[in-house]
Amino acid sequence: MKYVLIILLILGMGLLNADLTYYPTTTLVEDFAASWCVTCLDAIAGIDVLHQHYNPSEMISIRYYTTSGDLSNPEVDARFDHYQVFGVPSVFFNGKFRVDGGGEDIANGNTYMTKIANYIHHGSPLKIDINGWNQQTGRITGSVIKVSPNQNVVEQNLHILLLEDNVLANATKVVRSIATYPITLGGVGSEQSFDHTFTINPLWQNANLWAAVFVQLDDDTILQTAHTKPLPQYNLRAAMNWDQQIVGGTNTNYLSQPFYFFNLGAAEDYMMRIVVDSAPENWYFNYCDEEGFCYPGSVSLPMNLTAGEARPYHLNLMIGNTGTAYFHWEVTSPNIGTYIIPFRYRTDDVSNEDETSLPLPMVLGRNYPNPFKTQTSFPLYSEKANSNATLQVFNIKGQLVKEIEYQNLAQGNNTISLSAGESLSSGVYLYRLKDLPQVPMRRMLITK
């Protein structure tokens, strides 16, 4: 606790007037495909893995078809030319990260999970509001708002897309039409409205039509995306405009720039804390709010957010001797389960080569539902693709009663499940990952 109080005195009034200068990014995954392309099925499978891990607020995917009959059109072909896509499949993440071809690591999602990790907690300088969408008429209205003073948007491109789901067995999220407008935004708070009506082909299924809007710079960076797909009722997002992979000094205090929790859904009561997965001794992990109050990271504390509310925090780390620490911010609630924001701190005297020899930890979240009768699920974050993890279950006496190995995990977020079966009767159990015995065990309750 003394470390927390020291930083509290240092902060004083210094954190009171921090301004919100970014908004959570919705990642756009653009899939370039063709109906005759066999390996395009690998890309479809890999993108489906992303959709299993991330909700539509976090990412959305769209599909362009070339030389594919009614699935293709000149506007889509122009996107192929823009990105200079000459072979399919080719997948772009926010216009910048490109992955070509198929194969096992594409189909199982590992390669795509690595790329999307760059954006999931990234802050965008723009916010896009869609105010109206009519599937029958094809009209979409809304506005783009600039929230950051640090991003120039002068004569850039606002793209509005009409899409159709479930066109064929393996053809969904198909781009039917594209409209492009110039967009210029001045200072913070400047806004540009859009109002476009697509021509609806009578052969298209109106009930399957939806729209997406994104802003793209001349260097192809997509700053922000919005769409008309339904969003989760309870929707917590974390965003920051700094790197979660931190490199810093030894024997120092590290106070991060703010990162924000955004409640983009209904009002919710959360519990939060910092969980240390692995770290050298004499390192301490705390955090501070914008009012200048600091808290011990290991203590689970409430965070109450009304609908639309955003709240900032700062990492407050006491770094001792040389080394690397893996830790994560864990937020839980009955409605979202467990939400994890991973971090790493590496002292600047540890090289990347040294780091690769260190064990890359897993982050195991709280199971949901809990209590449960027959089956429960756990969010599992992996720093490394194709890794394995072993879940251990103990009875209340501390005796190991079940051990399950999960193989070929994707890099980033995974979901694993546990079946009570006949081996686990009603009662209280403890669980942990076998390779991280230093992390405190958690409780779960089986009620058959």
C-alpha positions, 0 to 999 in steps of 0.5 A: 500500500505504501507504493500506492500512497507515494504515487498519490502524492506525486499525482495530486491534481495533475490528472484532473483535466485529462481530455478524451481524445479517442474512441474505440476502433471497430476493426474492418476485415476486408476479404478479397475472394472469388467463387471459384477459389478453393483456398478462399474457403480457408480465409472464410474459416479463419475469419469465422474464428475471429467472429467467434472471439470478437463481437460486432462492436470490436470487428466486422468483416466484408467480402469482395468477389471478383470474376464471380458472376452476379457476386461481382461488380465494377465498384468491387473490382475497383477495390481490387485495383486499389489494393493491387490484389492480383490473387485470392484470397487476400485479407486486409486488416484496417487497410494496412495489414495484409495476409495472402493465401490459404493453408492451415494457419489461415483456416484455424485463425492463428494468422488472422488473430495475430494481425487483429491483435494490433487493433482490438484495444486501439483508440481511433481519432474518429467516431461514426454515428449511423442515425438511420438505415432502411433495408427497403429503400437502401437509404443510410444517414449518419455523421463522422465526428473528429475527437482527436486534435492530432489527426488531420482529415483533409480530402480523405475518403468516406466509403459507404457499402451496401452488403448482403448476407447468405447469398449462397452457401459460402457467400455471405457479407457480399459487397453489393455496392460502394459509394465514396465521398470526400471528407474533411474534418477540422478541429476537435468536435468537427462533424460531417454528415452523410446521406446516401441511398443505394439502388436495390436490385429486386433479386436481392433479399431486403431482409439480408441487406446491411450497410457499413461505413468507414473512413480511409486515408490516402495511405490506406489506413482505415481510421474507423468503421461503423455498420448497421449490424446489431451490437451487444446489449452489454458492451464494454470496450477498452481503448488506448493510443499507446502500446500495450507492449511497454519497454522501460527502465529498471528501479523506476516508477512507471505511470502510463498514459490514460486508457479508457473503459467505454460502456457502449451498451446498457448500464453495468456494474463491474468488478476489476483488478490487475492480475500478474501472470508472471513477473520478477520479484519486487515489482508492484502493479497498481493503478490510478484514476483521473481524480488522483486516487491510486489503488492496489492492483491485486484488490478487486474493486467495483467500477460502475458505468452508466450507458455511454460513459467512459472512464480513464485509468493509468497503470502505476507500476513499481519496477525493480530489477531487470526482467519482463512481466506479463499481466492483465487487467481483468473486468468481470460482470454477470452479463459480459463474463470476463473481459481481459486487457493484456499488457507486458512490461520489459525493462530496456536492458532485456533484448527481444532475443532474450525475451523469446526464450522466456515462457509466454504465459496464458491468461485464464479468465473466470468461468461462465456460467458459474454456478453451472450444472453440466458445462462451463466456459473459460476465456483464455488469452494466449501470447503465442499461436499454436500453444497448449494449456492444461486446466487443473481442477481441485476439490475443496481439500486441494486434491487434483480431480481433473486435468484437461489439455487444450491444444493448438490455441490461437494467439490472442483470445480463446474460449475453452470449455469444461464438462462436469461429466460423471467425474465431478459431482455437485460442490465447490471446486478450484481451478487454475492453469498447470503452468502458472501455479503462482496465479491464485486459484479461482472457485466454481460451483457445480449444482447437479 
